[in-house]
């Protein structure tokens, strides 16, 4: 038998587990999918917006994999600085595949970024997605005007959530406290701002169009911004998705300010503006100062020295993700990834026996959910190729029992099902559908974890 631990239960981890067991090269493979959180599915549970129910339904696909008899789930198991060292975990498994994603958001690196009211879009997403690390998070929803810096799908998501009415979110699984805070939001204008033009933006057309379908929000685009885009006049050389994006924003620009009538909120898409400084008042953000950019003729941008200020009492940066080091594994700080060759972790340039990576920590935060599947297959192929040498090493009979001896409290699949049941019951008690539990204590109690003080890992 080849026994493998996969650290991370998001799409890359689950696809890796699936690729390992659904092959014929090694006849007997057992995989334990470990996660720091007591709940599986990673960013599908904690990153997909609550009103994107079709994408969230991918959980059903991931569930079918995790219910395979050859695959086990163990949440509430932390690997790294405050948990198990990778070297110790490798004593329990022939191979360990790290699928830990890119957990940190990028900063803008401009003056005023740490003013109150300036936040990471990642933190905002975690809050309305009920990530237990974000429990109790507070955002300046008393603001009249919000600026979202970035023009990718995360920026579109947070813009849409800010512009939605609470009644539209009530049928979703958004946590009840977040729903109440959004119901009391005073945000009336949301500016989504990018330093490049719409033909270079990273959002996808489906997500972009959703902004125009919100029942009580209007969308506005500055025709002068679009005129700076080299692809605006002639989009024939652009990829299909970029051409479609241009068609959408061109329609909004042509419609003008009064096309949709009076709405409770307005969304303003701005392009070719680079954040230069957050301006404060009494320690809080009051406006964002942007420099106008223009294409430099070589595929890049240059500043013009012309500035514009947009009023904002809430600023959310959505300018990308970055991997963070996992203590005990090598790390390439420049790329934000673990050095590897076809998924094999490299230490001092040489493959480290039994250690592998997949997903964003392997390739960087690129691609969509489906991109993780071929990435996972490549890493699984490397594990299986190495299997004859790896499986010769003797292991303890029950790795989860050893984890418990070391002070860990794994939440196995029945514990997760208990959390699901508790969330359904919570929703019923609130007159809603299933509602996520948003705090660590509530999740662990629902999973049936003994809440007595935990012994430190030896």
Order of alpha helices (4+ residues) and beta strands (2+ residues): beta-alpha-beta-alpha-alpha-alpha-beta-alpha-beta-beta-beta-alpha-beta-alpha-alpha-alpha-beta-alpha-beta-alpha-alpha-alpha-beta-beta-beta-beta-beta-beta-beta-beta-beta-alpha-alpha-alpha-beta-alpha-alpha
